[in-house]
Amino acid sequence: MSKKAWIIFVVACAGILAALVFLSRGGQMDVSGVDEAKAVAASEQNGNIADHVFGATSGKAILIEYGDFQCPACASAYPNIKELTEEFKDDLTFVFRNLPLTSIHPNARAAASAAEAAGLQDAYWKMHDQLYQNQTSWSSASTEQRLSYFETYAKSAGVKDIQKFKTDMNSKGVSDKINFDLALAKKIGASATPAIYLDGKKIESDVWSDKAKFKTQIEDAIKK
């Protein structure tokens, strides 16, 4: 096993343990009537924050990631996902949902809140990128330090009203959105991050970590 594969394996095992804790506790939100395999529109249940969609709004295939911004494996998957979703943006719908595993990643939920707050000022994807590209800087930060990092990333992402950004991070709407995503993860039994699904079929780590294999699966899904 290569060093990279070993690191991914170890991180995945840790993620599985954390996710099992989450699943055992269970969320109280009822999402039984939600089709998790499609992009979800805004509703009172998700804090009036729709799924974040990159690329085609009604693509020939849909790629959904349940991710944790503090998760090293998610950061490892990020470059391939970004390159491929940009390459196939005319035919592929990419959705990112929150699955912060706070038992092992104490800053993960705050990071998810920062991304969602930035999204309320039309800067979701740039903030998403900032969080993954700078993960090693903020992942072990204190509560006060992480907010300073998030404000800097938000400004770089194009957020104009930083006070609103900070307020939105702690809002009920943003909290409801994250809880909604967690409930969807629980519904499908997502057991680690990143949990990646292409047209409802789980993509394993040996595929998403290999750009060529991943690309082939996306191409096949688009052709169907």
RALIN-V460877 format. One record per backbone hydrogen bond with DSSP energy under -1.0 kcal/mol. NH is the residue of the N-H (numbers start at 1). CO is the residue of the C=O. Records with the same first field share a line. If there is no record, write none. Layout:
# RALIN-V460877
NH = CO, CO
This chain:
# RALIN-V460877
6 = 2
7 = 3
8 = 4
9 = 5
10 = 6
11 = 7
12 = 8
13 = 9
14 = 10
15 = 11
16 = 12
17 = 13
18 = 14
19 = 15
20 = 16
21 = 17
22 = 18
23 = 19
24 = 20
25 = 21
26 = 22
34 = 31
36 = 34
38 = 35
47 = 44
48 = 43
51 = 40
54 = 94
56 = 92
60 = 91
61 = 91
63 = 93
64 = 197
65 = 95
66 = 195
67 = 97
71 = 68
75 = 71
76 = 72
77 = 73
78 = 74
81 = 77
82 = 78
83 = 79
84 = 80
85 = 81
86 = 82
87 = 83
88 = 84
91 = 88
92 = 88
93 = 61
94 = 54
95 = 63
96 = 52
97 = 65
99 = 67
102 = 100
104 = 101
105 = 101
108 = 105
111 = 107
112 = 108
113 = 109
114 = 110
115 = 111
116 = 112
117 = 113
118 = 114
119 = 115
120 = 116
121 = 118
122 = 119
123 = 118
127 = 123
128 = 124
129 = 125
130 = 126
131 = 127
132 = 128
133 = 129
134 = 130
135 = 132
137 = 134
138 = 134
139 = 135
141 = 138
146 = 142
147 = 143
148 = 144
149 = 145
150 = 146
151 = 147
152 = 148
153 = 149
154 = 150
155 = 151
156 = 152
157 = 153
159 = 154
165 = 161
166 = 162
167 = 163
168 = 164
169 = 165
171 = 168
175 = 171
176 = 172
177 = 173
178 = 174
179 = 175
180 = 176
181 = 177
182 = 178
183 = 179
184 = 180
185 = 181
186 = 182
187 = 183
188 = 184
190 = 185
195 = 66
197 = 64
198 = 201
199 = 62
201 = 198
203 = 196
207 = 204
208 = 204
209 = 205
210 = 207
214 = 210
215 = 211
216 = 212
217 = 213
218 = 214
219 = 215
220 = 216
221 = 217
222 = 218
223 = 219
224 = 220
